[in-house]
Amino acid sequence: MAQACLSVLRVQASRFNESLETFVSDLSSRWPGRGRLRVVGLFSASHGIARGAGLTCRALDYLGAPYVRIDASSLVHGPQEAHLLQGRAMGWIIQMNPPELAGIVRNGGARAMLGPRYGYWAWELPRAPDAWRPGEEHVNEIWAISAYTAEAFRSFSKPVRAMPHPIVTDDYDHVMPAPRRAPFTAIAFFDFNSSVARKNPLGAIRAFKQAFGEDTAVWLTIKTQNGHLFPDILAALRAESGGNIGIVDEVWPYDRVLSEIKAADVLVSLHRAEGFGLIMAEAMALGTPVIATAWSGNLDFMDATSALLIPFALVAVEDAQGFYQGQSWADPDIDQAAASLRRLRAEPGLGQDLARAAAQAVRTRLSPEVWFSHFPASLRRRILRSARRRGANP
């Protein structure tokens, strides 16, 4: 009888300990520590999410906000550096999407990321994937990269906050333009791993050919990367291009990316959907006019006064690569895009007016100060107190 009672007590004690551990873990994830703010990202990668994490750190530097930058690239696939995420902080800004986030939490160990967690997430279609819902358990709040993306997460259970990327416009003032290929040049960017159908470089090629034909006084660069993973699609794009269109499939240092944009008369983005549209925002900061589809995340920072916006029809998603399926996205009007290209070439003053308005729009809508004002009030207060203790002033 006594032995049976002891067994029952052991089971009850075990259950109590498990409940206590769960409670403490849950409390620790929410209770802020005295440690500095920590920014976790895949900084070693070459894609928009990594670039966004870099902009977060640059804005915090600009504001004088103390923080720790953590490159979690090694933790996505294994626990080699689990110690990077262990400890308590006033807050964790985790700049990666749920599939990668799950990996770093799993490999970071039981005591990873103690303190409030803010998942800085990017998505492109009107509704976020149901497969991402388990990622909510790892964050206290979702930070979406645009108002458009925030709506995609509204059906999730955690609070959602629109947090467009910050841009420090001073960083673009001294970018030197690359050599020009022709008197009038255009440029477009995409990554094969971001869906060719979504980025729609074929739309840019067709609009350019319709606008200028084989005119050798104009030039369009289609800059991409990872085309070697999809050789058939890359070959089809090359077949569509003409004598005044060059397709460059390679990885450029980001300073070259900015120099090539600075040199262009226009950046073309006839996208079908964008979570934010960072390359467009940076073109605007550089003073390069933008022709863009009038839909999705880019409308957070551009309007008809600061860019040439192209009308569209919503159509069912068709993505041969299979990255996206279901839902709808934009089909931009190629005739209007071609007309906008011709107009920019014919009216140099228009480009100058757009450049001025674009730079002002970025300063007004995407400044670090505006970005910081959107932080949760409790986190903002903790950062300000920490900055004052260190003699800074964000």
LINPEFEN-V589070 format. One record per residue. N is the residue number from 1. RES is the residue in one letter. SS is DSSP state (a for helix, b for strand, c for the rest). PHI is phi in whole degrees, -180 to 180 (NA if undefined). PSI is psi in whole degrees, 0 to 359 (none if undefined). Layout:
# LINPEFEN-V589070
((N RES SS PHI PSI) (N RES SS PHI PSI))
This chain:
# LINPEFEN-V589070
((1 M c NA 315) (2 A a -63 321) (3 Q a -62 320) (4 A a -63 318) (5 C a -63 319) (6 L a -63 321) (7 S a -63 316) (8 V a -62 316) (9 L a -63 321) (10 R a -63 317) (11 V a -62 315) (12 Q a -64 319) (13 A a -64 319) (14 S a -62 316) (15 R a -65 321) (16 F a -63 316) (17 N a -63 320) (18 E a -64 317) (19 S a -65 318) (20 L a -64 317) (21 E a -61 317) (22 T a -63 318) (23 F a -64 313) (24 V a -64 318) (25 S a -62 316) (26 D a -64 317) (27 L a -65 319) (28 S a -64 327) (29 S a -71 342) (30 R a -107 331) (31 W c -81 120) (32 P c -70 144) (33 G c -100 181) (34 R c -87 353) (35 G c -67 165) (36 R c -71 162) (37 L b -59 143) (38 R b -125 134) (39 V b -111 118) (40 V b -109 127) (41 G b -153 174) (42 L c -98 65) (43 F c -65 339) (44 S c -80 349) (45 A c -83 168) (46 S c -120 75) (47 H c -155 176) (48 G a -64 326) (49 I a -66 320) (50 A a -65 319) (51 R a -64 321) (52 G a -62 320) (53 A a -63 322) (54 G a -63 322) (55 L a -68 325) (56 T a -60 312) (57 C a -64 320) (58 R a -64 320) (59 A a -67 320) (60 L a -65 321) (61 D a -59 312) (62 Y a -59 321) (63 L a -80 349) (64 G c 75 27) (65 A c -89 123) (66 P c -66 135) (67 Y b -159 169) (68 V b -121 130) (69 R b -94 130) (70 I b -127 118) (71 D b -87 110) (72 A c -97 17) (73 S a -55 319) (74 S a -71 341) (75 L a -88 350) (76 V c -65 325) (77 H c -110 353) (78 G c -178 169) (79 P c -92 30) (80 Q c -57 324) (81 E c -127 53) (82 A a -59 333) (83 H a -62 340) (84 L a -60 327) (85 L a -101 359) (86 Q b -88 136) (87 G c 131 175) (88 R b -110 142) (89 A c -139 162) (90 M c -65 339) (91 G c 178 150) (92 W b -118 118) (93 I b -95 110) (94 I b -107 101) (95 Q b -95 72) (96 M c -162 159) (97 N c -83 165) (98 P a -51 320) (99 P a -59 318) (100 E a -76 323) (101 L a -59 317) (102 A a -59 321) (103 G a -66 316) (104 I a -74 327) (105 V a -66 316) (106 R a -62 317) (107 N a -86 350) (108 G a -82 346) (109 G c 93 174) (110 A c -66 334) (111 R c -104 24) (112 A b -75 139) (113 M c 52 66) (114 L b -84 130) (115 G c 120 171) (116 P c -60 138) (117 R b -117 131) (118 Y b -118 111) (119 G b -85 112) (120 Y b -92 100) (121 W b -113 148) (122 A c -121 136) (123 W c -154 157) (124 E c -116 335) (125 L c -95 168) (126 P c -64 336) (127 R c -127 133) (128 A c -72 154) (129 P c -67 138) (130 D a -61 331) (131 A a -64 344) (132 W a -85 348) (133 R a -57 320) (134 P a -58 337) (135 G a -64 341) (136 E a -61 329) (137 E a -65 344) (138 H a -95 356) (139 V c -132 158) (140 N c -95 338) (141 E b -154 144) (142 I b -98 125) (143 W b -102 117) (144 A b -97 146) (145 I c -79 1) (146 S c -164 166) (147 A a -64 323) (148 Y a -61 313) (149 T a -68 326) (150 A a -58 320) (151 E a -64 329) (152 A a -66 336) (153 F c -102 4) (154 R c -62 333) (155 S c -79 352) (156 F c -74 163) (157 S c -84 335) (158 K c -81 153) (159 P b -58 145) (160 V b -121 134) (161 R b -129 129) (162 A b -78 122) (163 M c -135 74) (164 P c -56 148) (165 H c -57 141) (166 P c -84 147) (167 I c -127 125) (168 V c -93 100) (169 T a -63 333) (170 D a -58 331) (171 D a -67 344) (172 Y a -104 356) (173 D c -68 330) (174 H c -110 17) (175 V c -70 129) (176 M c -93 135) (177 P c -70 145) (178 A c -73 165) (179 P c -60 143) (180 R c -88 145) (181 R c -90 340) (182 A c -161 166) (183 P c -58 328) (184 F b -128 121) (185 T b -127 146) (186 A b -128 158) (187 I b -144 146) (188 A b -140 150) (189 F b -128 147) (190 F b -166 162) (191 D b -118 130) (192 F a -58 332) (193 N a -80 0) (194 S a -106 10) (195 S c 83 111) (196 V a -63 320) (197 A a -62 320) (198 R a -70 315) (199 K a -73 333) (200 N c 59 51) (201 P a -64 332) (202 L a -62 325) (203 G a -62 318) (204 A a -64 318) (205 I a -62 313) (206 R a -67 321) (207 A a -64 319) (208 F a -66 316) (209 K a -65 322) (210 Q a -67 325) (211 A a -73 320) (212 F a -128 353) (213 G c 59 227) (214 E c -101 21) (215 D c -56 122) (216 T c -84 357) (217 A c -86 3) (218 V b -127 158) (219 W b -150 136) (220 L b -119 125) (221 T b -102 124) (222 I b -102 104) (223 K b -97 123) (224 T b -137 178) (225 Q b -150 160) (226 N c 70 21) (227 G a -66 336) (228 H a -65 340) (229 L a -79 343) (230 F a -136 65) (231 P a -62 327) (232 D a -67 318) (233 I a -68 319) (234 L a -61 317) (235 A a -63 321) (236 A a -65 322) (237 L a -67 318) (238 R a -62 324) (239 A a -66 331) (240 E a -79 336) (241 S c -75 163) (242 G c -119 194) (243 G c -69 343) (244 N c -112 23) (245 I b -132 125) (246 G b -116 133) (247 I b -108 118) (248 V b -113 113) (249 D b -110 91) (250 E c -165 166) (251 V c -93 125) (252 W c -103 146) (253 P c -60 149) (254 Y a -68 334) (255 D a -66 329) (256 R a -71 320) (257 V a -53 312) (258 L a -67 321) (259 S a -64 320) (260 E a -68 322) (261 I a -65 317) (262 K a -59 325) (263 A a -77 340) (264 A c -80 152) (265 D c -80 340) (266 V b -162 142) (267 L b -101 130) (268 V b -109 127) (269 S b -136 88) (270 L c -92 51) (271 H c -66 159) (272 R c -96 338) (273 A c -169 139) (274 E c -136 135) (275 G c -68 320) (276 F c -137 302) (277 G c 98 53) (278 L a -61 319) (279 I a -62 329) (280 M a -70 317) (281 A a -62 320) (282 E a -72 325) (283 A a -60 317) (284 M a -63 320) (285 A a -64 330) (286 L a -82 351) (287 G c 83 22) (288 T c -99 123) (289 P c -58 151) (290 V b -125 133) (291 I b -107 122) (292 A b -145 151) (293 T b -62 135) (294 A c -85 53) (295 W c -156 145) (296 S c 87 208) (297 G a -63 334) (298 N a -65 343) (299 L a -74 354) (300 D a -66 333) (301 F c -131 4) (302 M c -138 152) (303 D c -144 190) (304 A c -69 347) (305 T c -87 340) (306 S c -117 359) (307 A c -158 161) (308 L b -93 103) (309 L b -91 133) (310 I b -102 126) (311 P c -66 165) (312 F b -153 168) (313 A b -121 141) (314 L b -79 131) (315 V b -133 163) (316 A b -67 143) (317 V c -66 130) (318 E c -132 113) (319 D c -133 104) (320 A c -63 335) (321 Q c -79 343) (322 G c 81 12) (323 F c -70 325) (324 Y c -127 147) (325 Q c -156 157) (326 G c 70 179) (327 Q c 63 194) (328 S b -134 158) (329 W b -149 181) (330 A b -86 145) (331 D b -117 97) (332 P b -68 151) (333 D c -78 108) (334 I a -67 325) (335 D a -60 315) (336 Q a -67 323) (337 A a -64 317) (338 A a -63 318) (339 A a -63 322) (340 S a -67 322) (341 L a -62 314) (342 R a -62 321) (343 R a -65 317) (344 L a -62 320) (345 R a -68 322) (346 A a -79 337) (347 E c -125 84) (348 P a -57 327) (349 G a -64 330) (350 L a -63 315) (351 G a -61 320) (352 Q a -65 317) (353 D a -64 318) (354 L a -64 319) (355 A a -61 316) (356 R a -64 313) (357 A a -66 324) (358 A a -66 314) (359 A a -61 320) (360 Q a -67 321) (361 A a -63 318) (362 V a -65 317) (363 R a -62 322) (364 T a -79 319) (365 R a -99 335) (366 L c -121 17) (367 S c -67 154) (368 P a -57 325) (369 E a -65 316) (370 V a -65 317) (371 W a -58 312) (372 F a -64 327) (373 S a -65 341) (374 H c -88 354) (375 F c -60 153) (376 P c -55 138) (377 A a -57 320) (378 S a -66 319) (379 L a -68 319) (380 R a -60 317) (381 R a -64 319) (382 R a -65 319) (383 I a -64 317) (384 L a -63 319) (385 R a -64 317) (386 S a -64 320) (387 A a -65 320) (388 R a -65 321) (389 R a -63 331) (390 R c -99 6) (391 G c 81 13) (392 A c -98 177) (393 N c -153 80) (394 P c -73 none))
